[in-house]
Amino acid sequence: MIFDGRKSVEYRKALPSSRVDKILIYESRGVGAVIGEAGVKEALAGTPEEIWSLTNEAGGIDAKAFDEYFKGRSMAVAFVLDNITRYDRPKMLADFGARRAPQNYMWVERG
């Protein structure tokens, strides 16, 4: 959905302690590899209601799925994506120093 323009924000339940300026896009089904990346234009944080009102047309999910994801949470985070790039060839997680896909965040140093 990111690559075809139907999704331009990535939701998370917590704001990371360090600034995020790029997100690697990992496809778990089938490929099992990093298939692209996106820049982070800005990180929005607020109540789930605030974040939904700002991003509901860009998140690629409906209100029910959004509410379920943030159920019981007082904070929601939305990374606004830009400079989206699909790699010509998928890259393995090992190329980024990882042995398995992270559940939430993983910091990667890139040269």
Secondary structure as GFF3:
##gff-version 3
##sequence-region A 1 111
A	DSSP	beta_strand	9	12	.	.	.	ID=ss1
A	DSSP	beta_strand	22	27	.	.	.	ID=ss2
A	DSSP	beta_strand	33	46	.	.	.	ID=ss3
A	DSSP	alpha_helix	48	55	.	.	.	ID=ss4
A	DSSP	alpha_helix	63	69	.	.	.	ID=ss5
A	DSSP	beta_strand	76	91	.	.	.	ID=ss6
A	DSSP	three_ten_helix	93	96	.	.	.	ID=ss7
###
